[in-house]
Amino acid sequence: MVRDLAEALDLDRDNGLVFQGIQILAPDKTGAIPKIKELAKEYQEQSAEARRTTAEILRAKWSNLGISGSAVVPKVAESSEYAAALKAFRSSYEARLQVLKDQIR
């Protein structure tokens, strides 16, 4: 069951309940939890920056096409620009998370 909890850890969501499960089922393996929290925080900050940058890029593209104004809200998460930005850094975070997951298993 602890393996399943470790596998459920994800950088894109709140892992609070997973951490609680690990603390209850395997209190001797909680050392990685603060590191995972810090890693997730770093990832979320970088992801948020990528979203902001991508939104600016999309607005600039649309502005060049004559589309602008306060009602223009880009769908950043669905854009290829955002996917490329995530691809640039996500794999390194996933690799670091995998090492921490292995400490829990």
CYANA upper distance limits for C-alpha pairs under 8 A (distance plus 0.5 A):
  1 MET  CA      5 LEU  CA      6.90
  2 VAL  CA      6 ALA  CA      6.65
  2 VAL  CA     21 GLY  CA      8.47
  2 VAL  CA     22 ILE  CA      6.87
  2 VAL  CA     25 LEU  CA      7.31
  2 VAL  CA     26 ALA  CA      7.54
  2 VAL  CA    104 ILE  CA      7.95
  2 VAL  CA    105 ARG  CA      6.82
  3 ARG  CA      7 GLU  CA      6.63
  3 ARG  CA    104 ILE  CA      7.97
  3 ARG  CA    105 ARG  CA      5.55
  4 ASP  CA      8 ALA  CA      6.68
  5 LEU  CA      9 LEU  CA      7.29
  5 LEU  CA     18 VAL  CA      6.41
  5 LEU  CA     21 GLY  CA      7.68
  5 LEU  CA     22 ILE  CA      7.31
  6 ALA  CA     18 VAL  CA      8.24
  6 ALA  CA     22 ILE  CA      8.42
  6 ALA  CA    101 LYS  CA      5.92
  6 ALA  CA    102 ASP  CA      8.39
  6 ALA  CA    104 ILE  CA      6.83
  6 ALA  CA    105 ARG  CA      7.00
  7 GLU  CA    101 LYS  CA      7.58
  8 ALA  CA     18 VAL  CA      7.69
  9 LEU  CA     15 ASN  CA      6.68
  9 LEU  CA     18 VAL  CA      7.40
  9 LEU  CA    101 LYS  CA      8.27
 10 ASP  CA     14 ASP  CA      8.32
 10 ASP  CA     15 ASN  CA      7.48
 11 LEU  CA     40 ALA  CA      5.75
 11 LEU  CA     43 TYR  CA      7.42
 11 LEU  CA     44 GLN  CA      8.07
 11 LEU  CA     94 GLU  CA      8.35
 12 ASP  CA     40 ALA  CA      8.30
 12 ASP  CA     44 GLN  CA      7.92
 15 ASN  CA     19 PHE  CA      6.68
 16 GLY  CA     20 GLN  CA      6.82
 17 LEU  CA     21 GLY  CA      6.75
 18 VAL  CA     22 ILE  CA      6.80
 19 PHE  CA     23 GLN  CA      6.64
 19 PHE  CA     33 ILE  CA      7.37
 20 GLN  CA     24 ILE  CA      6.73
 21 GLY  CA     25 LEU  CA      6.49
 22 ILE  CA     26 ALA  CA      5.84
 22 ILE  CA     27 PRO  CA      7.22
 22 ILE  CA     29 LYS  CA      7.94
 22 ILE  CA     30 THR  CA      7.35
 23 GLN  CA     27 PRO  CA      5.15
 23 GLN  CA     29 LYS  CA      8.11
 23 GLN  CA     30 THR  CA      6.53
 26 ALA  CA     30 THR  CA      7.66
 29 LYS  CA    103 GLN  CA      7.68
 29 LYS  CA    104 ILE  CA      5.83
 30 THR  CA    104 ILE  CA      7.74
 31 GLY  CA     35 LYS  CA      8.26
 32 ALA  CA     36 ILE  CA      6.66
 32 ALA  CA    100 LEU  CA      6.43
 32 ALA  CA    101 LYS  CA      8.31
 32 ALA  CA    103 GLN  CA      7.18
 32 ALA  CA    104 ILE  CA      7.40
 33 ILE  CA     37 LYS  CA      6.66
 34 PRO  CA     38 GLU  CA      6.71
 35 LYS  CA     39 LEU  CA      6.59
 35 LYS  CA    100 LEU  CA      8.13
 36 ILE  CA     40 ALA  CA      6.50
 36 ILE  CA     97 LEU  CA      7.29
 36 ILE  CA    100 LEU  CA      7.33
 37 LYS  CA     41 LYS  CA      6.64
 38 GLU  CA     42 GLU  CA      6.73
 39 LEU  CA     43 TYR  CA      6.64
 39 LEU  CA     93 TYR  CA      7.89
 39 LEU  CA     96 ARG  CA      8.49
 39 LEU  CA     97 LEU  CA      7.96
 40 ALA  CA     44 GLN  CA      6.51
 41 LYS  CA     45 GLU  CA      6.67
 42 GLU  CA     46 GLN  CA      6.74
 43 TYR  CA     47 SER  CA      6.45
 43 TYR  CA     90 ARG  CA      8.37
 43 TYR  CA     93 TYR  CA      7.41
 44 GLN  CA     48 ALA  CA      6.48
 45 GLU  CA     49 GLU  CA      6.74
 46 GLN  CA     50 ALA  CA      6.69
 47 SER  CA     51 ARG  CA      6.72
 47 SER  CA     86 LEU  CA      7.50
 48 ALA  CA     52 ARG  CA      6.76
 49 GLU  CA     53 THR  CA      6.62
 50 ALA  CA     54 THR  CA      6.43
 50 ALA  CA     82 TYR  CA      7.30
 50 ALA  CA     85 ALA  CA      6.70
 50 ALA  CA     86 LEU  CA      7.78
 51 ARG  CA     55 ALA  CA      6.55
 51 ARG  CA     76 VAL  CA      6.81
 51 ARG  CA     77 ALA  CA      8.04
 51 ARG  CA     82 TYR  CA      7.12
 52 ARG  CA     56 GLU  CA      6.84
 53 THR  CA     57 ILE  CA      6.79
 54 THR  CA     58 LEU  CA      6.62
 54 THR  CA     76 VAL  CA      6.95
 54 THR  CA     81 GLU  CA      6.81
 54 THR  CA     82 TYR  CA      6.33
 55 ALA  CA     59 ARG  CA      6.58
 55 ALA  CA     74 PRO  CA      6.59
 55 ALA  CA     75 LYS  CA      8.44
 55 ALA  CA     76 VAL  CA      6.44
 56 GLU  CA     60 ALA  CA      6.62
 57 ILE  CA     61 LYS  CA      6.75
 58 LEU  CA     62 TRP  CA      6.71
 58 LEU  CA     74 PRO  CA      7.06
 58 LEU  CA     76 VAL  CA      8.47
 59 ARG  CA     63 SER  CA      6.40
 59 ARG  CA     68 SER  CA      7.70
 59 ARG  CA     72 VAL  CA      8.28
 59 ARG  CA     74 PRO  CA      7.49
 60 ALA  CA     64 ASN  CA      6.72
 61 LYS  CA     65 LEU  CA      7.12
 62 TRP  CA     66 GLY  CA      6.84
 62 TRP  CA     67 ILE  CA      5.44
 62 TRP  CA     68 SER  CA      7.03
 63 SER  CA     67 ILE  CA      5.38
 63 SER  CA     68 SER  CA      5.70
 67 ILE  CA     72 VAL  CA      8.22
 68 SER  CA     72 VAL  CA      6.56
 75 LYS  CA     79 SER  CA      7.12
 76 VAL  CA     81 GLU  CA      8.48
 76 VAL  CA     82 TYR  CA      6.72
 77 ALA  CA     82 TYR  CA      6.77
 77 ALA  CA     83 ALA  CA      8.05
 78 GLU  CA     82 TYR  CA      7.89
 78 GLU  CA     83 ALA  CA      8.26
 79 SER  CA     83 ALA  CA      6.97
 80 SER  CA     84 ALA  CA      6.63
 81 GLU  CA     85 ALA  CA      6.75
 82 TYR  CA     86 LEU  CA      6.66
 83 ALA  CA     87 LYS  CA      6.60
 84 ALA  CA     88 ALA  CA      6.85
 85 ALA  CA     89 PHE  CA      7.70
 86 LEU  CA     90 ARG  CA      6.00
 87 LYS  CA     91 SER  CA      7.36
 89 PHE  CA     93 TYR  CA      7.38
 90 ARG  CA     94 GLU  CA      6.63
 91 SER  CA     95 ALA  CA      6.61
 92 SER  CA     96 ARG  CA      6.86
 93 TYR  CA     97 LEU  CA      6.61
 94 GLU  CA     98 GLN  CA      6.59
 95 ALA  CA     99 VAL  CA      7.03
 96 ARG  CA    100 LEU  CA      7.07
 97 LEU  CA    101 LYS  CA      6.58
 98 GLN  CA    102 ASP  CA      6.69
 99 VAL  CA    103 GLN  CA      7.18
100 LEU  CA    104 ILE  CA      7.31
101 LYS  CA    105 ARG  CA      6.92
